[in-house]
């Protein structure tokens, strides 16, 4: 199954646009587009799990903790990519497009991954 993403509220829109331009077939939505603009982190993670979408975030402070809480509680957690805000735009686009092109969503279940991968 192809990796499908949801970007949290503060995720850099330029990364999303770059991903869409690079890989026209990428499936990414923003929480703002699905009625979750003011939702808290646990609600965003619950929605992502219900929809089978891997979360894209820059929130290194709280989102990983909430993701690990879901894992510990035995709840579904399709994955979180924490993209460091200091990562260059082109590097973020490169890494996420590679992930989308060569992996499937099941590979990221229950994982919190920090980018850059290297």
DARA-V444808 format. One record per backbone hydrogen bond with DSSP energy under -1.0 kcal/mol. CO is the residue of the C=O (numbers start at 1). NH is the residue of the N-H. E is the energy in kcal/mol with one decimal. If there is no record, write none. Layout:
# DARA-V444808
CO	NH	E
CO	NH	E
This chain:
# DARA-V444808
1	105	-2.3
4	54	-3.2
5	29	-1.6
6	56	-2.8
7	31	-2.4
8	11	-1.9
12	15	-1.1
12	16	-1.2
13	17	-2.6
14	18	-2.2
15	19	-2.5
16	20	-2.4
17	21	-2.2
18	22	-2.4
19	23	-3.0
23	26	-2.5
27	5	-3.1
29	7	-2.9
30	33	-1.2
31	36	-2.7
36	39	-1.4
40	44	-2.2
41	45	-2.6
42	46	-2.2
43	47	-2.5
44	48	-2.7
45	49	-2.3
46	50	-2.6
47	51	-2.2
48	53	-2.8
54	6	-2.2
55	81	-3.3
56	8	-2.6
57	83	-3.2
58	60	-1.5
62	66	-1.9
63	67	-2.3
64	68	-2.7
65	69	-1.9
66	70	-1.7
67	71	-2.0
68	72	-2.8
69	73	-2.0
70	75	-2.7
71	74	-1.5
77	110	-3.9
79	55	-2.5
80	113	-3.1
81	57	-2.4
82	115	-2.9
84	87	-1.9
88	92	-2.5
89	93	-2.3
90	94	-2.6
91	95	-2.6
92	96	-2.4
93	97	-2.5
94	98	-2.1
95	99	-2.4
96	100	-2.4
97	101	-2.1
98	102	-2.4
99	103	-1.3
104	107	-1.6
105	108	-1.5
108	111	-2.0
111	80	-2.1
113	82	-3.1
115	84	-1.9
